[in-house]
Amino acid sequence: MSKVVVTSILGDIVGIEALLEQGEHAPLMKNEVVYLCPASGERLEAELLKVRGNQATVQVFEDTRGLAVGDTVELTGEMLSVELGPGLLAQVYDGLQNPLAAVADRYGTFLPRGAEVDGLDRRRKWSFVPVIDAGVRLRAGQTLGTVQEGSFTHRIMIPFDQRGEIEVTWIQQGNFTVDTPVARIRDEQGRERAVTMLQRWPVRRPIPGYLLRNRLSQRCYPEQPLITTLRLIDTFFPIALGGTACIPGPFGAGKTVLQNLISRYSAVDVVIVVACGERAGEVVETIHEFPKLIDPKTGGSLMDRTVIVCNTSSMPVAAREASIYTGITLGEYYRQMGYHVMLIADSTSRWAQAMRETSGRMEEIPGEEAFPAYLDSAIRSVYERAGVIRNSDGSEGSLTIIGTVSPAGGNFEEPVTQSTLATVKAFLGLSADRAYKRFYPSVDPLLSWSRYLNQLRNWYEQQIAPGWVARVEHMLALLRKGDEVLQMMQVTGEEGITLEDYYTYQKALFLDMVYLQQDAFDPVDVSVPLARQRKCFDLICTIVDKEYEMADKQEVRDFFTRLTSLFKNLNYAREDSPDYLHYWEEIFKLADVLRQNHAER
């Protein structure tokens, strides 16, 4: 058998070579996991990036100090994989699926190199309940039984890459650990194998790939929006359930707060947060805050339906690059059970920078701003794993991917942002100017867009109101006209524009202040159901579409200032409270007084 040794070391990029005897073939496989064994006795995990005959390049997920040329390399024959099974929810993993709490318990606060812990607890027992009997014939992805994982019914499925039809020869019910056989299956060639509640899956290979090719699952067209209860997103820039979106913005523009509120209030079953390369302080805050947040769906902790995968900027670059694939694979797993999953990647800029560092050390030809030439295809390969999947049992699951981008200096023309914009279908551009004005969310309606608004037109027409999309487009046009008037006013002052243009500016400002902005600290305004959004939007459209005949710009300003104040108070009032009816009546009374004054003139 050939021996594999280290031949070169450049940071975390290491060259290895298989020393072959005559007639032997190199046992190296791209994306295979290997272990480098320095003289200190540690085992450093790495992944094969390139294979050239009997030589290969690997990236190491650990510090390579102490590693020397000639040190041996252990081959595993497995690609970089994660463990799938009950026990994933409420966990905090690193990019290689090491549970951080278990790692800290075993090794202490300061982790040694080579520290490795099973992704799923081997001691915890789960109650497995079969849904079929022995003798039943199944195919890949179909359900053997279920396990209750908190409030979720966790399906134990036939391995997703199982070829052909299998027969269940034996199955049992009871409380077992994840690595205990719960069934035996026999394939068409008569080979038998045991099935446990745990299966491993390569993170760079989409889970439904084989299922889709063999029509055991079906990719569906997204037909309904992801309801976030944020007015600006749900009304103006919707994201489809199973769709893709990006949130770019400079430092301090409110990305973290926005993604936390989307995670908390969106109409999804499972939330996966991938912190790939963010500052350690922000990641620690996320880890501490999520367990304290109340899940509005269940009243329990939001963490009960959340998985956090984190690799901070101080962690190894290679693990940062792998973390986003780990998170997506976990999301695909729950999607195959028929759940709606949302993955938030924060931030894909740091992930792309990790690719840039790895590419540079491998001496690849650089592209724009030294990013690898394959940056665009890498970003597409990530977002393409989103979508709606219909399984063979008729259940539908979805994976929605929202990536936050951190362009240096808020420059949306840089390569990562541009490649992302060419891939996703919703763009929520954050503005530093709006953030400094304390506008929240600080999404700039003049920069942002969503292709889903027209794509989901039928859903809006049937579920909300006929003509809904046309009215939204009309209000977006008003915002653009209002901004044009504002630009003129900054040059000429109020005196340099007509009264009609001033009406347009005040109407656009009113719409921005009372509908696009939302108070993240108010218990009512922080989350607005779609029915209430419709009522408020209808009222705003009625007010904005009126023709007013006021005497001068001062009267126009005073009217819309009072109207804005009343409407903000309306936003803070619960629908079942007397205050809600009071402010609603006051808004109509103000409009009636205005009409009465015009009649007297």
C-alpha positions, 0 to 999 in steps of 0.5 A: 500500500502506498504511503502519503507524505507532506512535500510542501507547506505554505500557511494552511495550504500543504502539498502532499504526495503518494509514494507509489510502488510499481503498478499502484494507482494514486489513492487520492480523491478531490474533496477527500478529508485527510489527516496530517500527522506531525511529530507532536502526535496531533491529527490535523484535519484537511481537505484535498483541493487539487489532485495531479496524478500522485500529488495533491494540494490540501487546505488545513483546517488548523494551524500548521505550526510544527508540521514538517516535510515528510510527515505522514498523511492519513487518507479517509476515503470520505469527502468533507461531510456532516452528520444528519439526524435528530439532535441538530436543533438548538446546537451551535457548531463550528464550520466543521460541525463540531458542537462548540459547547461539547468541545469546550466541556471536553477541552476547556476554553482554549482549544488544542489543535486537532480537537474533534467532537461528534456532530451528534451526541452518541449518548442521548437516546431518541424514541424511534417509531416506525411508520412501515412494517418489515417487507415494505419496499422503499426508495431513497428519501422515503420514511422509515420512521419518526422521532420527536425532536422538540416540537418537530416530527423528525423523519428517519429516511432511507439514505438519499443516495441509495440506488434502486428499490430496497426491501425493509427486512427488519425494523424495531421500535424503542429508545435508541442512540443515533448510531444504533441500528433501527432497521435492515434493508436489502437492495436489488442485488441482495446485499443487506445493510443496517440503517441507523438514525444517523447518516453522513452527507458530503457538504458540497453535494446537494442532498436532492441531487440523486432524488431529482435525477430519478424523479423521487423528488420534484423541484417546484416553482416558488408560488408564495412569498416568505412572510417576514412581517416587515412592511417594507419587505412584504409589501415592496420587496418580497422574497419568495418562500424558497427564493434567494435574496441579499442584504448588502450594506456598509458597517453600522447600517443595521444588517445584524438587527434586520437579519435577527428580526427576519429570523425571529418573525418570518413564517418558517419552521427552521432557521439556520444562521451561518456566521462565516467570518464575522467579528467574534464580538458579533458572533458571541452576541448572536449566540447569547441573544438567540436563546433569550429571544421568545419565539412568537410561534411557540412562546418558547426559546427561538433557539429551539428551532435554530441551528447556528454555524459559526466561524469568526474572522479569528478562526482558520480561513479554510473552516470559514469557507466550509461553514456555509456549505455545512449550513446549507446541507443542514437546511436541505436535510430539514427541507427533505422532511417537508419543513420550510427552512431559512438560512441566513449567511452573514456574511458572504463577503468574508466567505469570498475573502476566505476563497481569495486567500486560499486561491492566492496561496495556491498561486491561481490566476486572480480575477478582479480585486484578486478574487478567484476567477471562479468567484461568480460560479461559486456564488451561484452554486451556493444560491442555486441550492435554495428552492422548493422541493416536493417529495414522493409522499406529497409533502413540500419543503423549502429552503430560502437563502438570504445572504448579507454582503459587507462591501468595503466602504458600502461600494456595491460595485465590488465583485462579491456584491455584483456576482450576488446581484446577478444571482439572487432575485431580491436585493435589499440595499442598506444605506448608511445615510438612512441608518445615520438618520435613524431610519429602520430598516435602513433599506433604501427603496430607490436602490432595492428591487425584487423580481418576485413582486411580479413573479408572485402577482397571482398570489397577491391578487388572490390572497390580498387584493386585486390590483395589489401589485399595480398599487405597490408599483404606483407607490414606488413611483411616488418615492422616486418622484419625491426623491427627484423633488428633494434633489431639486430642493437641495439646490434651489430651496423650497422656494424654487419648486412648485406647490404641486412638486411640494405635494409630491415630496410631502406625500413621498416623505409621509409614505416613507415615515409611516410605512417603510420605517418600523420600530424594532423596539415597539412590541406592536410595530416590530411585527405587522401581520399581512392583514394589518399591512393591507389595511394600513397600505390601503389607507395610505393609498387613499390619503396619497391619491387625494387631490389637495388644494392648500393655500401654501407650502406651510399648510401642506407641511403642517398637514402632513406633519400632523398626519404622520404623527397620528399614523405613527401612533396608530402603528404603535396601537394594538388592533384590539385596543381603544387607541387603535380606533381612536387614531383611525378616527382622528386620521379621517377627522383630519382629512374631513376638516381639511375638506371642510376648510376647502369648501369654505374657501 
